[in-house]
Amino acid sequence: MKPTKLTMAAVLGASLLAAAPAFADQDYRGHAYGHRGEYRQHDDRRVVVIRERPRLIERRVVFVHPAPVYRPAPVVYGPPAYGGVYYGAPAFGAVVGAVIGAYVGGQIASGR
C-alpha cells in the first residue's frame, strides 16, 4: 500500500475510535421525540410540597420634569448690512493673483 492510503486509513480509524462513545447510547432520541420505543411506567409515589413565594411589589418611580424656560437667543452679530458694501476688491485681488501666477509659471516653463 502507498503511504497516502496508510495515512488515510489511520485517520479514518482514529476518527471512528474517537466517535465510538457517540454510538454507545442507542436510545438517545427517546427523550426528545416522545419516547418512541419501549415506555416504562413508574409507580413511584412522590410527596409534592407546594410553597407560595412571597410576592414583591415594586413601586413605580414617578419623576416630574421641570417646565422648560424659554428665553431669546443671544445676539452674536449685528444684522446684515445691505447696500453700501463694495465686493469688487476680492475679485480684483483674484485677477491680480492669476496674472502674477501666469507670469511666474511662464518664467519657470521657459527656463529663465
Rosetta blueprint (number, residue, H / E / L):
1 M L
2 K L
3 P H
4 T H
5 K H
6 L H
7 T H
8 M H
9 A H
10 A H
11 V H
12 L H
13 G H
14 A H
15 S H
16 L H
17 L H
18 A H
19 A H
20 A H
21 P H
22 A H
23 F H
24 A H
25 D L
26 Q L
27 D L
28 Y L
29 R L
30 G L
31 H L
32 A L
33 Y L
34 G L
35 H L
36 R L
37 G L
38 E L
39 Y L
40 R L
41 Q L
42 H L
43 D L
44 D L
45 R L
46 R L
47 V L
48 V L
49 V L
50 I L
51 R L
52 E L
53 R L
54 P L
55 R L
56 L L
57 I L
58 E L
59 R L
60 R L
61 V L
62 V L
63 F L
64 V L
65 H L
66 P L
67 A L
68 P L
69 V L
70 Y L
71 R L
72 P L
73 A L
74 P L
75 V L
76 V L
77 Y L
78 G L
79 P L
80 P L
81 A L
82 Y L
83 G L
84 G L
85 V L
86 Y L
87 Y L
88 G H
89 A H
90 P H
91 A H
92 F H
93 G H
94 A H
95 V H
96 V H
97 G H
98 A H
99 V H
100 I H
101 G H
102 A H
103 Y H
104 V H
105 G H
106 G H
107 Q H
108 I H
109 A H
110 S H
111 G L
112 R L
